[in-house]
Amino acid sequence: MSLVRQKLRESKKGQECQFRLPEICNWNPETTVLAHVAKGSGMGQKSDDIHATFACIACHAEMDRVTRILEKDFVDQCAYEGMVRTQTYRLSQDLIKVD
């Protein structure tokens, strides 16, 4: 069962891209989506909302391998780094809590 939280999904509105792929990112917060970072769950299965990063539409297309401009390993690394930045933001905004 996937962890889905509307507050986490809505928190992407107006946020800067945290994926930040070089020469891909459009840096436009109006295009930011919540991009789920793959966890080996198989095709068509999204990760939990906690395992996601704020990504502009251009970075998200590269993450989903629509454009395939950068090496997949590098894109995956950037996705995880973006997920950490996104989680740090969510912690600072009390969207996720650690006891």
C-alpha positions in Angstrom: 0.0 0.0 0.0 1.3 3.4 -1.0 1.6 6.3 1.5 -0.4 9.2 -0.1 -0.8 12.5 1.7 -2.6 15.4 0.1 -0.6 17.9 2.1 2.6 16.5 0.8 1.3 16.6 -2.8 0.0 20.2 -2.5 3.3 21.4 -0.9 4.9 21.5 -4.3 2.9 24.5 -5.4 5.2 27.4 -6.2 8.3 25.6 -5.0 11.7 25.7 -6.7 12.9 22.6 -8.5 15.0 20.6 -6.1 16.0 18.1 -8.9 18.2 20.8 -10.5 19.5 18.8 -13.5 22.3 20.7 -15.3 21.3 22.1 -18.6 17.8 20.6 -18.3 16.2 22.5 -15.4 13.9 25.3 -16.4 14.0 26.9 -12.9 10.3 27.8 -13.3 8.3 27.2 -10.1 5.1 27.4 -12.0 6.0 24.1 -13.7 6.9 22.3 -10.4 5.4 18.8 -9.9 5.9 16.2 -7.3 8.2 13.6 -8.9 8.2 10.2 -7.2 11.7 8.7 -6.9 11.9 5.1 -8.1 12.4 2.5 -5.4 12.3 -0.6 -7.5 8.6 -1.1 -7.2 8.1 -1.9 -10.8 6.6 -0.2 -13.8 3.4 1.7 -13.2 3.9 1.7 -9.4 4.7 5.0 -7.7 6.8 5.3 -4.6 5.2 6.7 -1.5 4.7 10.5 -1.4 7.5 10.8 1.1 9.9 9.5 -1.5 9.5 12.3 -3.9 11.2 15.5 -5.0 9.9 18.9 -6.2 10.8 18.9 -9.9 10.2 21.2 -12.8 8.5 19.7 -15.8 11.8 19.5 -17.7 13.6 17.6 -15.0 10.6 15.3 -14.5 10.7 14.4 -18.2 14.3 13.5 -17.9 13.7 11.5 -14.7 10.9 9.6 -16.5 13.4 9.0 -19.4 11.1 10.8 -21.9 14.1 13.0 -23.1 17.1 10.7 -22.2 19.7 13.5 -22.5 21.7 12.6 -19.4 23.1 9.3 -18.1 20.5 7.4 -16.0 22.9 6.9 -13.1 23.5 10.7 -12.9 19.8 11.4 -13.1 19.0 8.9 -10.3 21.7 10.5 -8.1 20.2 13.9 -8.7 16.7 12.5 -7.9 17.9 11.2 -4.5 19.7 14.5 -3.7 16.5 16.4 -4.7 14.5 14.1 -2.5 16.7 14.9 0.5 16.3 18.7 -0.2 12.6 18.2 -0.5 12.4 16.3 2.8 14.5 19.0 4.5 12.0 21.6 3.3 9.0 19.5 4.5 10.6 19.0 7.9 11.1 22.8 8.2 7.5 23.4 7.4 6.2 20.6 9.7 4.7 18.7 6.8 6.5 15.7 8.1 7.5 15.1 11.7 10.1 13.0 13.5 9.5 12.2 17.2 
